[in-house]
Amino acid sequence: KTFVRTVGSSIVAFGSTQCGLGLNPNINDVYGVQEFEAYDPIIPKDYFSAWQSTTGMRAGLPNYNLYCPVVTTVQVAREFGVSFVLEAEGKPGPVGSVYVRHFGDEDLYRIPDAGAATIAPLSSGHLPRSDVVGTPVPVRHPSPSEWSVTTSSAAAQALRLHLSDVPGWHASINGRPLVLESYAGMMLQARIPAGKHTVVLQYRPSTFEYGIVLALASAVFLASVLTVASVRKRGRSAEMTEGTVPASSDSPSP
């Protein structure tokens, strides 16, 4: 519980020991900890190639669908939005990191100026290189599938979102659609004009939207069937009532 309170919603990565620190993959979700690690049979292979292209190091065990890259420098940690790094007991954290405390047989280090979202100035109207260090901006999570970021700057900026670049994310700026672009081969970024803006990201995969449409269509169809059945039933009841001859209370004539 202390570990969960310490790291909060920040991203936690591993240092010199690969795939052996922190919580087991997927169990971290139970505790609400965001680890820079995943075990998933459908994990994009681009994750592994993008990490190796950027750092020159392997990102885990792709043949076993286990993604657990080692973060050894503050620069890489900031580029990928990693705010904390776990090291095996007695091993130092990345140069420039700050020791936080000891947990079990592991030590936790904080990465200064790292965050889930950062802004960096555009370079002659172009997006800056992925290794350009940005300035962290606060992120709110109104729901598990939504991010909200407020930016304020005198010049146009690149908003870096340390969020997996998978189909289904949609963005808006001040209520208008915002185009998302790839960042470092596995995350998202967008161009933000000067001024104060609110950027909202929502995860709405097309298959989910199709499912909602089908569910609504099915509900309408079912309601229509029930309505027609009810109308027909009332019609048959009315016909039977009209066709029945009422019995006379008088005695028959001799």
GROMACS elastic network, one bead per residue, 0.5 to 0.9 nm:
[ bonds ]
;  ai    aj funct       b0    kb
    1     4     6  0.50735   500
    1     5     6  0.62242   500
    1     6     6  0.85562   500
    1    31     6  0.84399   500
    2     5     6  0.51416   500
    2     6     6  0.60678   500
    2     7     6  0.88012   500
    2   103     6  0.88285   500
    3     6     6  0.50673   500
    3     7     6  0.63413   500
    3     8     6  0.83296   500
    3    33     6  0.89976   500
    3   103     6  0.74072   500
    4     7     6  0.55935   500
    4     8     6  0.57480   500
    4     9     6  0.85237   500
    4    31     6  0.70905   500
    4    32     6  0.74825   500
    4    33     6  0.64396   500
    5     8     6  0.52774   500
    5     9     6  0.89504   500
    6   100     6  0.89403   500
    7    10     6  0.56721   500
    7    11     6  0.77354   500
    7    12     6  0.74457   500
    7    33     6  0.76020   500
    7    34     6  0.87734   500
    7    83     6  0.82591   500
    7    84     6  0.72445   500
    8    11     6  0.85872   500
    8    32     6  0.80852   500
    8    33     6  0.70357   500
    8    34     6  0.84942   500
    9    32     6  0.74422   500
    9    33     6  0.64995   500
    9    34     6  0.64372   500
   10    33     6  0.77650   500
   10    34     6  0.64572   500
   10    35     6  0.84660   500
   10    81     6  0.84134   500
   10    82     6  0.72673   500
   10    83     6  0.59073   500
   10    84     6  0.73686   500
   10   115     6  0.73562   500
   10   116     6  0.70375   500
   11    33     6  0.76991   500
   11    34     6  0.50280   500
   11    35     6  0.55878   500
   11    36     6  0.63296   500
   11    81     6  0.67755   500
   11    83     6  0.56136   500
   11    84     6  0.65117   500
   11    85     6  0.86907   500
   11   115     6  0.81916   500
   11   116     6  0.74416   500
   12    22     6  0.86259   500
   12    33     6  0.78431   500
   12    34     6  0.61947   500
   12    36     6  0.57584   500
   12    37     6  0.87075   500
   12    82     6  0.58991   500
   12    83     6  0.62600   500
   12    85     6  0.56324   500
   12    86     6  0.72044   500
   13    21     6  0.89276   500
   13    22     6  0.85451   500
   13    34     6  0.88306   500
   13    35     6  0.58683   500
   13    37     6  0.73441   500
   13    68     6  0.81223   500
   13    69     6  0.77518   500
   13    70     6  0.71891   500
   13    71     6  0.65058   500
   13    77     6  0.82014   500
   13    82     6  0.63656   500
   13    83     6  0.80667   500
   13    84     6  0.62879   500
   13    86     6  0.62723   500
   14    17     6  0.67237   500
   14    18     6  0.66307   500
   14    19     6  0.77782   500
   14    20     6  0.83957   500
   14    21     6  0.65474   500
   14    22     6  0.77257   500
   14    35     6  0.85293   500
   14    36     6  0.75799   500
   14    37     6  0.86441   500
   14    68     6  0.77366   500
   14    69     6  0.72795   500
   14    70     6  0.54690   500
   14    71     6  0.60143   500
   14    72     6  0.83769   500
   14    84     6  0.84158   500
   14    85     6  0.52545   500
   14    87     6  0.62623   500
   14    88     6  0.88896   500
   15    18     6  0.70766   500
   15    21     6  0.86759   500
   15    69     6  0.85726   500
   15    70     6  0.52205   500
   15    71     6  0.51530   500
   15    72     6  0.56840   500
   15    73     6  0.88716   500
   15    85     6  0.60118   500
   15    86     6  0.57845   500
   15    87     6  0.50626   500
   15    88     6  0.78109   500
   15    91     6  0.88581   500
   15    92     6  0.88745   500
   15    93     6  0.69198   500
   15    94     6  0.76355   500
   16    70     6  0.63067   500
   16    71     6  0.74803   500
   16    72     6  0.67232   500
   16    86     6  0.87063   500
   16    87     6  0.64210   500
   16    88     6  0.75011   500
   16    91     6  0.78833   500
   16    92     6  0.88942   500
   16    93     6  0.83857   500
   17    20     6  0.63723   500
   17    21     6  0.70817   500
   17    70     6  0.71451   500
   17    86     6  0.89079   500
   17    87     6  0.69634   500
   17    88     6  0.67622   500
   18    21     6  0.72898   500
   18    59     6  0.88161   500
   18    60     6  0.74064   500
   18    68     6  0.64915   500
   18    69     6  0.67540   500
   18    70     6  0.58177   500
   19    22     6  0.87118   500
   19    24     6  0.87093   500
   19    37     6  0.79844   500
   19    60     6  0.71797   500
   19    66     6  0.82339   500
   19    67     6  0.81253   500
   19    68     6  0.54658   500
   19    69     6  0.78001   500
   19    70     6  0.83787   500
   20    23     6  0.85967   500
   20    24     6  0.81314   500
   20    68     6  0.89338   500
   21    24     6  0.78999   500
   21    86     6  0.69865   500
   21    87     6  0.74990   500
   21    88     6  0.73537   500
   21   106     6  0.75754   500
   22    25     6  0.87935   500
   22    28     6  0.84486   500
   22    35     6  0.79800   500
   22    86     6  0.71266   500
   22   106     6  0.81357   500
   23    26     6  0.82310   500
   23    27     6  0.63920   500
   23    28     6  0.55548   500
   23    33     6  0.85994   500
   23    35     6  0.80873   500
   24    27     6  0.54795   500
   24    28     6  0.65327   500
   24    37     6  0.88826   500
   25    28     6  0.61952   500
   25    29     6  0.82812   500
   25    35     6  0.80558   500
   25    37     6  0.64213   500
   25    38     6  0.54844   500
   25    39     6  0.57965   500
   25    66     6  0.85373   500
   26    29     6  0.55403   500
   26    30     6  0.75769   500
   26    37     6  0.87151   500
   26    38     6  0.68808   500
   26    39     6  0.69747   500
   26    40     6  0.88025   500
   27    30     6  0.54480   500
   27    31     6  0.72258   500
   27    33     6  0.89272   500
   28    31     6  0.53373   500
   28    32     6  0.61701   500
   28    33     6  0.51822   500
   28    34     6  0.68212   500
   28    35     6  0.69874   500
   29    33     6  0.59982   500
   29    34     6  0.72231   500
   29    35     6  0.88210   500
   30    33     6  0.78045   500
   31    34     6  0.89710   500
   34    37     6  0.83597   500
   35    38     6  0.78406   500
   35    68     6  0.89745   500
   35    82     6  0.89892   500
   36    67     6  0.81545   500
   36    68     6  0.65466   500
   36    69     6  0.74201   500
   36    82     6  0.76718   500
   37    60     6  0.89461   500
   37    66     6  0.76395   500
   37    67     6  0.53532   500
   37    69     6  0.72091   500
   38    43     6  0.79937   500
   38    65     6  0.80524   500
   38    66     6  0.59758   500
   38    67     6  0.50697   500
   38    68     6  0.66161   500
   39    42     6  0.89243   500
   39    43     6  0.75536   500
   39    64     6  0.81602   500
   39    65     6  0.57179   500
   39    67     6  0.62244   500
   39    68     6  0.85637   500
   40    43     6  0.52055   500
   40    64     6  0.87731   500
   40    65     6  0.56974   500
   40    66     6  0.69007   500
   40    67     6  0.83784   500
   41    44     6  0.89422   500
   41    64     6  0.78967   500
   41    65     6  0.54939   500
   41    66     6  0.84510   500
   42    45     6  0.85594   500
   42    65     6  0.76088   500
   43    46     6  0.85968   500
   43    47     6  0.77625   500
   43    62     6  0.89650   500
   43    65     6  0.65802   500
   43    66     6  0.84532   500
   43    67     6  0.82421   500
   44    47     6  0.58369   500
   44    48     6  0.79642   500
   44   166     6  0.86095   500
   45    48     6  0.55601   500
   45    49     6  0.66666   500
   45    50     6  0.86762   500
   45    62     6  0.72952   500
   45    65     6  0.86124   500
   46    49     6  0.50538   500
   46    50     6  0.56717   500
   46    51     6  0.82926   500
   46   185     6  0.71417   500
   46   186     6  0.68936   500
   47    50     6  0.53195   500
   47    51     6  0.62136   500
   47    52     6  0.86905   500
   47    59     6  0.78392   500
   47    67     6  0.78479   500
   47   185     6  0.75641   500
   47   186     6  0.59921   500
   48    51     6  0.53963   500
   48    52     6  0.63060   500
   48    53     6  0.86212   500
   48    58     6  0.70389   500
   48    59     6  0.52878   500
   48    60     6  0.74298   500
   48    61     6  0.86235   500
   48    62     6  0.69530   500
   48    67     6  0.72187   500
   48    69     6  0.84951   500
   49    52     6  0.51822   500
   49    53     6  0.59796   500
   49    54     6  0.85686   500
   49    58     6  0.82830   500
   49    59     6  0.80284   500
   49   185     6  0.85376   500
   50    53     6  0.50760   500
   50    54     6  0.61540   500
   50    55     6  0.85817   500
   50    59     6  0.89214   500
   50   184     6  0.68457   500
   50   185     6  0.53684   500
   50   186     6  0.66688   500
   51    54     6  0.51760   500
   51    55     6  0.59588   500
   51    56     6  0.74216   500
   51    57     6  0.71147   500
   51    58     6  0.71649   500
   51    59     6  0.61382   500
   51    69     6  0.76381   500
   51   184     6  0.83366   500
   51   185     6  0.82443   500
   51   186     6  0.84958   500
   52    55     6  0.53077   500
   52    58     6  0.54232   500
   52    59     6  0.65843   500
   53    56     6  0.56729   500
   53    57     6  0.79234   500
   54    57     6  0.81891   500
   54    76     6  0.86368   500
   54   131     6  0.88388   500
   54   184     6  0.75980   500
   55    58     6  0.83358   500
   55    76     6  0.76528   500
   57    69     6  0.79508   500
   57    70     6  0.80177   500
   58    61     6  0.80222   500
   58    68     6  0.89144   500
   58    69     6  0.67493   500
   58    70     6  0.82057   500
   59    62     6  0.79119   500
   59    66     6  0.85050   500
   59    67     6  0.58639   500
   59    68     6  0.56427   500
   59    70     6  0.70237   500
   60    64     6  0.87840   500
   60    65     6  0.83033   500
   60    66     6  0.58410   500
   60    69     6  0.56740   500
   60    70     6  0.83655   500
   61    64     6  0.54840   500
   61    65     6  0.62169   500
   61    66     6  0.50775   500
   61    67     6  0.63694   500
   61    68     6  0.78776   500
   62    66     6  0.58802   500
   62    67     6  0.68852   500
   63    66     6  0.77133   500
   64    67     6  0.87554   500
   71    74     6  0.79386   500
   71    76     6  0.66324   500
   71    77     6  0.62044   500
   71    82     6  0.85368   500
   71    85     6  0.73348   500
   71    94     6  0.78804   500
   72    75     6  0.87746   500
   72    76     6  0.74504   500
   72    77     6  0.78648   500
   72    85     6  0.87934   500
   72    93     6  0.76495   500
   72    94     6  0.53802   500
   72    95     6  0.83141   500
   73    76     6  0.54818   500
   73    77     6  0.63460   500
   73    78     6  0.88202   500
   73    93     6  0.85360   500
   73    94     6  0.50063   500
   73    95     6  0.65688   500
   73    96     6  0.81760   500
   73    97     6  0.85984   500
   74    78     6  0.61604   500
   74    79     6  0.85718   500
   74    82     6  0.88385   500
   74    94     6  0.60105   500
   74    95     6  0.67588   500
   74    96     6  0.63699   500
   74    97     6  0.66521   500
   74   111     6  0.64189   500
   74   112     6  0.81450   500
   74   114     6  0.87555   500
   75    78     6  0.53377   500
   75    79     6  0.62524   500
   75    80     6  0.88380   500
   75   131     6  0.74809   500
   75   132     6  0.88921   500
   75   133     6  0.75513   500
   76    80     6  0.62845   500
   76    81     6  0.85063   500
   76    82     6  0.82460   500
   76   131     6  0.77239   500
   77    80     6  0.53929   500
   77    81     6  0.60087   500
   77    83     6  0.70387   500
   77    84     6  0.82957   500
   77    85     6  0.83612   500
   77   111     6  0.71842   500
   77   114     6  0.72518   500
   78    82     6  0.58712   500
   78    83     6  0.73824   500
   78   111     6  0.74996   500
   78   112     6  0.83614   500
   78   113     6  0.72175   500
   78   115     6  0.71653   500
   78   131     6  0.86441   500
   78   133     6  0.67880   500
   78   134     6  0.81607   500
   79    82     6  0.77379   500
   79   114     6  0.80894   500
   79   130     6  0.69638   500
   79   131     6  0.60140   500
   79   132     6  0.76258   500
   79   133     6  0.66880   500
   79   134     6  0.82907   500
   79   162     6  0.83522   500
   79   184     6  0.84079   500
   80   114     6  0.86098   500
   80   115     6  0.87196   500
   80   116     6  0.83079   500
   80   162     6  0.60870   500
   80   163     6  0.89990   500
   80   184     6  0.84210   500
   80   187     6  0.82647   500
   81   114     6  0.57261   500
   81   115     6  0.50692   500
   81   116     6  0.50403   500
   81   117     6  0.70898   500
   81   118     6  0.83580   500
   81   161     6  0.81877   500
   81   162     6  0.54764   500
   81   163     6  0.87702   500
   82    85     6  0.74040   500
   82   110     6  0.89364   500
   82   111     6  0.72254   500
   82   114     6  0.62821   500
   82   115     6  0.67713   500
   82   116     6  0.75312   500
   82   162     6  0.86828   500
   83   109     6  0.85684   500
   83   110     6  0.59013   500
   83   112     6  0.72853   500
   83   113     6  0.80281   500
   83   114     6  0.51973   500
   83   115     6  0.60795   500
   83   116     6  0.80984   500
   84    97     6  0.86077   500
   84   108     6  0.68281   500
   84   109     6  0.55508   500
   84   111     6  0.56394   500
   84   112     6  0.89853   500
   84   114     6  0.87127   500
   85    93     6  0.70959   500
   85    94     6  0.81435   500
   85    97     6  0.85123   500
   85   107     6  0.83897   500
   85   108     6  0.59181   500
   85   109     6  0.51963   500
   85   110     6  0.64659   500
   85   111     6  0.74218   500
   86    93     6  0.76889   500
   86   106     6  0.65328   500
   86   107     6  0.57216   500
   86   109     6  0.63304   500
   86   110     6  0.89861   500
   87    90     6  0.78756   500
   87    91     6  0.60487   500
   87    92     6  0.70479   500
   87    93     6  0.63850   500
   87   105     6  0.89645   500
   87   106     6  0.56449   500
   87   107     6  0.52197   500
   87   108     6  0.64416   500
   87   109     6  0.77827   500
   88    91     6  0.57018   500
   88    92     6  0.84831   500
   88   105     6  0.65018   500
   88   107     6  0.62175   500
   88   108     6  0.89669   500
   89    92     6  0.85047   500
   89   102     6  0.78688   500
   89   103     6  0.86637   500
   89   104     6  0.83131   500
   89   105     6  0.51158   500
   89   107     6  0.55157   500
   90   105     6  0.87031   500
   90   106     6  0.79303   500
   90   107     6  0.74267   500
   91   106     6  0.87914   500
   91   107     6  0.78847   500
   92    95     6  0.81396   500
   92    99     6  0.86022   500
   92   107     6  0.84207   500
   92   109     6  0.86909   500
   93    96     6  0.81666   500
   93    97     6  0.61993   500
   93    98     6  0.77362   500
   93    99     6  0.74474   500
   93   107     6  0.82981   500
   93   108     6  0.79784   500
   93   109     6  0.60673   500
   93   110     6  0.87139   500
   94    97     6  0.55324   500
   94    98     6  0.86668   500
   94   109     6  0.82037   500
   94   111     6  0.84798   500
   95    98     6  0.86695   500
   96   111     6  0.74644   500
   96   112     6  0.78500   500
   97   109     6  0.60045   500
   97   110     6  0.55581   500
   97   112     6  0.65948   500
   98   108     6  0.86058   500
   98   109     6  0.52458   500
   98   111     6  0.65236   500
   98   112     6  0.74819   500
   99   102     6  0.87902   500
   99   107     6  0.76744   500
   99   108     6  0.62578   500
   99   110     6  0.63335   500
  100   107     6  0.76687   500
  100   108     6  0.55041   500
  100   109     6  0.52547   500
  100   110     6  0.64131   500
  101   106     6  0.89129   500
  101   107     6  0.60611   500
  101   108     6  0.56045   500
  101   109     6  0.74688   500
  102   105     6  0.74369   500
  102   106     6  0.60472   500
  102   108     6  0.62590   500
  103   106     6  0.52095   500
  103   107     6  0.59277   500
  103   108     6  0.73084   500
  104   107     6  0.80817   500
  110   114     6  0.88457   500
  111   114     6  0.59534   500
  111   115     6  0.89967   500
  112   115     6  0.88433   500
  113   133     6  0.88226   500
  113   134     6  0.83834   500
  113   135     6  0.69652   500
  113   136     6  0.63683   500
  114   117     6  0.83675   500
  114   118     6  0.80436   500
  114   133     6  0.88961   500
  114   134     6  0.84900   500
  114   135     6  0.79749   500
  114   136     6  0.62420   500
  115   118     6  0.64950   500
  115   135     6  0.82924   500
  115   136     6  0.51810   500
  115   137     6  0.71624   500
  115   138     6  0.79060   500
  115   139     6  0.87453   500
  115   162     6  0.80945   500
  116   136     6  0.74197   500
  116   137     6  0.79413   500
  116   138     6  0.79597   500
  116   139     6  0.70835   500
  116   160     6  0.83630   500
  116   161     6  0.63595   500
  116   162     6  0.52608   500
  116   163     6  0.77091   500
  117   134     6  0.86790   500
  117   135     6  0.82905   500
  117   136     6  0.57631   500
  117   137     6  0.57104   500
  117   138     6  0.71041   500
  117   139     6  0.68411   500
  117   149     6  0.79763   500
  117   159     6  0.70499   500
  117   160     6  0.55224   500
  117   162     6  0.59589   500
  117   163     6  0.85743   500
  118   133     6  0.83120   500
  118   134     6  0.51485   500
  118   137     6  0.54148   500
  118   138     6  0.85211   500
  118   158     6  0.81817   500
  118   159     6  0.58792   500
  118   160     6  0.51432   500
  118   161     6  0.68136   500
  118   162     6  0.83962   500
  119   133     6  0.86208   500
  119   134     6  0.50396   500
  119   135     6  0.52652   500
  119   136     6  0.65704   500
  119   137     6  0.71038   500
  119   151     6  0.80863   500
  119   157     6  0.60652   500
  119   158     6  0.54281   500
  119   160     6  0.59436   500
  119   161     6  0.88526   500
  119   192     6  0.89162   500
  120   127     6  0.86423   500
  120   128     6  0.72267   500
  120   132     6  0.73790   500
  120   133     6  0.70771   500
  120   135     6  0.64777   500
  120   156     6  0.88730   500
  120   157     6  0.54986   500
  120   158     6  0.52028   500
  120   159     6  0.67184   500
  120   160     6  0.77001   500
  121   125     6  0.89490   500
  121   127     6  0.79800   500
  121   128     6  0.70984   500
  121   134     6  0.80394   500
  121   155     6  0.73333   500
  121   156     6  0.64460   500
  121   158     6  0.59993   500
  121   159     6  0.88716   500
  122   125     6  0.53916   500
  122   126     6  0.54538   500
  122   127     6  0.52162   500
  122   128     6  0.56461   500
  122   155     6  0.84177   500
  122   156     6  0.63626   500
  122   157     6  0.52952   500
  122   158     6  0.60226   500
  122   191     6  0.81956   500
  123   127     6  0.61661   500
  123   128     6  0.56538   500
  123   129     6  0.88297   500
  124   127     6  0.84323   500
  125   128     6  0.89752   500
  125   156     6  0.81225   500
  126   158     6  0.89378   500
  127   130     6  0.85114   500
  127   157     6  0.83358   500
  127   158     6  0.63516   500
  127   190     6  0.87723   500
  127   191     6  0.77073   500
  128   131     6  0.81840   500
  128   132     6  0.65074   500
  128   158     6  0.74803   500
  129   132     6  0.55599   500
  129   184     6  0.87828   500
  130   133     6  0.81158   500
  130   183     6  0.67474   500
  130   184     6  0.57516   500
  131   184     6  0.85258   500
  134   158     6  0.87907   500
  134   159     6  0.86829   500
  134   160     6  0.79632   500
  137   149     6  0.72220   500
  137   150     6  0.74757   500
  137   151     6  0.71375   500
  138   148     6  0.86108   500
  138   149     6  0.63978   500
  138   150     6  0.73676   500
  138   151     6  0.88196   500
  139   147     6  0.65481   500
  139   148     6  0.57743   500
  139   149     6  0.50884   500
  139   150     6  0.78145   500
  140   143     6  0.88491   500
  140   146     6  0.83270   500
  140   147     6  0.57998   500
  140   148     6  0.50556   500
  140   149     6  0.65543   500
  141   144     6  0.65301   500
  141   145     6  0.78445   500
  141   146     6  0.57410   500
  141   148     6  0.63435   500
  142   145     6  0.81633   500
  142   146     6  0.60381   500
  142   147     6  0.67980   500
  142   148     6  0.73697   500
  143   146     6  0.52071   500
  143   147     6  0.76529   500
  144   147     6  0.82127   500
  145   201     6  0.81579   500
  145   202     6  0.57685   500
  145   203     6  0.52326   500
  145   204     6  0.80905   500
  146   200     6  0.71449   500
  146   201     6  0.55038   500
  146   203     6  0.64509   500
  147   199     6  0.81089   500
  147   200     6  0.56754   500
  147   201     6  0.50072   500
  147   202     6  0.66087   500
  148   198     6  0.70185   500
  148   199     6  0.57591   500
  148   201     6  0.64242   500
  148   202     6  0.88888   500
  149   197     6  0.82622   500
  149   198     6  0.57598   500
  149   199     6  0.51089   500
  149   200     6  0.64056   500
  149   201     6  0.85340   500
  150   196     6  0.71695   500
  150   197     6  0.56296   500
  150   199     6  0.61538   500
  150   200     6  0.87130   500
  151   159     6  0.85377   500
  151   192     6  0.83234   500
  151   194     6  0.89892   500
  151   195     6  0.77341   500
  151   196     6  0.55365   500
  151   197     6  0.53232   500
  151   198     6  0.64716   500
  151   199     6  0.78185   500
  152   155     6  0.89386   500
  152   194     6  0.72102   500
  152   195     6  0.53380   500
  152   197     6  0.64459   500
  152   198     6  0.89922   500
  153   156     6  0.71950   500
  153   157     6  0.76041   500
  153   193     6  0.83004   500
  153   194     6  0.54438   500
  153   195     6  0.53341   500
  153   196     6  0.66460   500
  154   193     6  0.87382   500
  154   194     6  0.51552   500
  154   195     6  0.59323   500
  154   196     6  0.87733   500
  155   192     6  0.88233   500
  155   193     6  0.67474   500
  155   195     6  0.73360   500
  156   191     6  0.72419   500
  156   192     6  0.56338   500
  156   195     6  0.81040   500
  157   190     6  0.84421   500
  157   191     6  0.59991   500
  157   192     6  0.51572   500
  157   193     6  0.63982   500
  157   194     6  0.71590   500
  158   189     6  0.66607   500
  158   190     6  0.57112   500
  158   192     6  0.59377   500
  158   193     6  0.87373   500
  159   188     6  0.85143   500
  159   189     6  0.53692   500
  159   190     6  0.52468   500
  159   191     6  0.62589   500
  159   192     6  0.65340   500
  160   163     6  0.87330   500
  160   183     6  0.73165   500
  160   187     6  0.80343   500
  160   188     6  0.62983   500
  160   190     6  0.68468   500
  161   164     6  0.85192   500
  161   183     6  0.82155   500
  161   187     6  0.65801   500
  161   188     6  0.51957   500
  161   189     6  0.55370   500
  161   190     6  0.82795   500
  162   165     6  0.88746   500
  162   183     6  0.85943   500
  162   186     6  0.87667   500
  162   187     6  0.56255   500
  162   188     6  0.66115   500
  162   189     6  0.83433   500
  163   166     6  0.87226   500
  163   186     6  0.80533   500
  163   187     6  0.51961   500
  163   188     6  0.61053   500
  163   189     6  0.89943   500
  164   186     6  0.58853   500
  164   188     6  0.69413   500
  165   168     6  0.89091   500
  165   169     6  0.79427   500
  165   181     6  0.86925   500
  165   182     6  0.67427   500
  165   183     6  0.81521   500
  165   185     6  0.80181   500
  165   186     6  0.51917   500
  165   188     6  0.56149   500
  166   169     6  0.70581   500
  166   186     6  0.81612   500
  166   187     6  0.83418   500
  167   170     6  0.88710   500
  167   203     6  0.86041   500
  167   204     6  0.86267   500
  167   205     6  0.63973   500
  167   206     6  0.82265   500
  168   202     6  0.80731   500
  168   203     6  0.53190   500
  168   206     6  0.64202   500
  168   207     6  0.88331   500
  169   180     6  0.84993   500
  169   201     6  0.65524   500
  169   202     6  0.56537   500
  169   204     6  0.60821   500
  169   205     6  0.70258   500
  170   177     6  0.80114   500
  170   178     6  0.78152   500
  170   179     6  0.82349   500
  170   180     6  0.77379   500
  170   200     6  0.82661   500
  170   201     6  0.55663   500
  170   202     6  0.53524   500
  170   203     6  0.62979   500
  170   204     6  0.69740   500
  170   205     6  0.88735   500
  171   176     6  0.83948   500
  171   177     6  0.60703   500
  171   178     6  0.51545   500
  171   179     6  0.69059   500
  171   180     6  0.69986   500
  171   199     6  0.69059   500
  171   200     6  0.55808   500
  171   202     6  0.64706   500
  171   203     6  0.89067   500
  172   175     6  0.54472   500
  172   176     6  0.50128   500
  172   179     6  0.80495   500
  172   198     6  0.81675   500
  172   199     6  0.56455   500
  172   200     6  0.53611   500
  172   201     6  0.66304   500
  172   202     6  0.87893   500
  173   176     6  0.51858   500
  173   177     6  0.63069   500
  173   178     6  0.58305   500
  173   192     6  0.83710   500
  173   197     6  0.65108   500
  173   198     6  0.56340   500
  173   200     6  0.65426   500
  174   177     6  0.85404   500
  174   197     6  0.60934   500
  174   198     6  0.53401   500
  174   199     6  0.64881   500
  174   200     6  0.81572   500
  175   178     6  0.89355   500
  175   198     6  0.82076   500
  175   199     6  0.81285   500
  175   200     6  0.81435   500
  178   190     6  0.74345   500
  178   191     6  0.84044   500
  178   192     6  0.88898   500
  178   199     6  0.82789   500
  179   189     6  0.87505   500
  179   190     6  0.63736   500
  179   191     6  0.79061   500
  180   188     6  0.63642   500
  180   189     6  0.57447   500
  180   190     6  0.50461   500
  180   191     6  0.81249   500
  181   187     6  0.84530   500
  181   188     6  0.56694   500
  181   189     6  0.52321   500
  181   190     6  0.59202   500
  181   191     6  0.86811   500
  182   185     6  0.59820   500
  182   186     6  0.66787   500
  182   187     6  0.58112   500
  182   189     6  0.60781   500
  182   190     6  0.85311   500
  183   186     6  0.61798   500
  183   189     6  0.57007   500
  184   187     6  0.61812   500
  184   188     6  0.81753   500
  185   188     6  0.85509   500
  192   195     6  0.86931   500
  192   197     6  0.80511   500
  192   199     6  0.89749   500
  193   196     6  0.86003   500
  193   197     6  0.83683   500
  194   197     6  0.84684   500
  204   207     6  0.83869   500
  204   208     6  0.65980   500
  204   209     6  0.68400   500
  205   208     6  0.53464   500
  205   209     6  0.65707   500
  205   210     6  0.88171   500
  206   209     6  0.50308   500
  206   210     6  0.60866   500
  206   211     6  0.84742   500
  207   210     6  0.50116   500
  207   211     6  0.60860   500
  207   212     6  0.87055   500
  208   212     6  0.63513   500
  208   213     6  0.87667   500
  209   212     6  0.50820   500
  209   213     6  0.63154   500
  209   214     6  0.86598   500
  210   213     6  0.50671   500
  210   214     6  0.61485   500
  210   215     6  0.85014   500
  211   214     6  0.50939   500
  211   215     6  0.60181   500
  211   216     6  0.85654   500
  212   215     6  0.50106   500
  212   216     6  0.61257   500
  212   217     6  0.84984   500
  213   216     6  0.51769   500
  213   217     6  0.60734   500
  213   218     6  0.85159   500
  214   218     6  0.59868   500
  214   219     6  0.84905   500
  215   218     6  0.50722   500
  215   219     6  0.61451   500
  215   220     6  0.86611   500
  216   219     6  0.50140   500
  216   220     6  0.61737   500
  216   221     6  0.85503   500
  217   220     6  0.51327   500
  217   221     6  0.60972   500
  217   222     6  0.85437   500
  218   221     6  0.50447   500
  218   222     6  0.60328   500
  218   223     6  0.84937   500
  219   222     6  0.51322   500
  219   223     6  0.60914   500
  219   224     6  0.85416   500
  220   223     6  0.50955   500
  220   224     6  0.61194   500
  220   225     6  0.86653   500
  221   224     6  0.50514   500
  221   225     6  0.62111   500
  221   226     6  0.86766   500
  222   225     6  0.50923   500
  222   226     6  0.62133   500
  222   227     6  0.85623   500
  223   226     6  0.51644   500
  223   227     6  0.60887   500
  223   228     6  0.86370   500
  224   227     6  0.50499   500
  224   228     6  0.61372   500
  224   229     6  0.85122   500
  225   228     6  0.52322   500
  225   229     6  0.60998   500
  225   230     6  0.85613   500
  226   229     6  0.50764   500
  226   230     6  0.60780   500
  226   231     6  0.86365   500
  227   230     6  0.51063   500
  227   231     6  0.62064   500
  227   232     6  0.86611   500
  228   231     6  0.51320   500
  228   232     6  0.61719   500
  228   233     6  0.85605   500
  229   232     6  0.52001   500
  229   233     6  0.61281   500
  229   234     6  0.87116   500
  230   233     6  0.51110   500
  230   234     6  0.62909   500
  230   235     6  0.86233   500
  231   234     6  0.52423   500
  231   235     6  0.61768   500
  231   236     6  0.87752   500
  232   236     6  0.62223   500
  232   237     6  0.86240   500
  233   236     6  0.52472   500
  233   237     6  0.62791   500
  233   238     6  0.87116   500
  234   237     6  0.50942   500
  234   238     6  0.62209   500
  234   239     6  0.87412   500
  235   238     6  0.51691   500
  235   239     6  0.63139   500
  235   240     6  0.87907   500
  236   239     6  0.51101   500
  236   240     6  0.62620   500
  236   241     6  0.86245   500
  237   240     6  0.52532   500
  237   241     6  0.62404   500
  237   242     6  0.87700   500
  238   241     6  0.51080   500
  238   242     6  0.62598   500
  238   243     6  0.87638   500
  239   242     6  0.52139   500
  239   243     6  0.62581   500
  239   244     6  0.89114   500
  240   243     6  0.52466   500
  240   244     6  0.64731   500
  241   244     6  0.56520   500
  241   245     6  0.89550   500
  242   245     6  0.82147   500
  248   251     6  0.80243   500
  250   253     6  0.89548   500
